[in-house]
Amino acid sequence: MLQSFIHYGIHFGLPLVVAYVFFRANWKVAYLIMIATMLIDLDHLLAVPLFDPGRCSINFHPLHTYYAMIVYVGFLFFRKTRILGIGLVIHMIADATDCWMM
């Protein structure tokens, strides 16, 4: 229960805080872009079994690998991709909490 609260709190709460604090003029758009980064979880559809509560998604699913994370961090350095990069990095942090709490 605590693990789910932390995981989804980071997924939905942290992007809201970041959007409101750092992108106040367009915080709703920034928040929606960061929430849209959850689409990278579509790579979970490639896993067998589809859902395993004991599995760490970091470095297991293709879009959750360390190589992909380097690209996500790279997005932070460019103005046009910064919000997307923030959302993706927050997503990886949220998923990493599952690995740390197992």
Protein Blocks (a to p, Z undefined) as FASTA:
>chain_A
ZZmmmmmmmmmmmmmmmmmmmmmmlmmmmmmmmmmmmmmmmmmmmpccfbdfkbcfehkb
mklcfklmmmmmmmmmpmklmmmmmmmmmmmmmmmmmmmmZZ
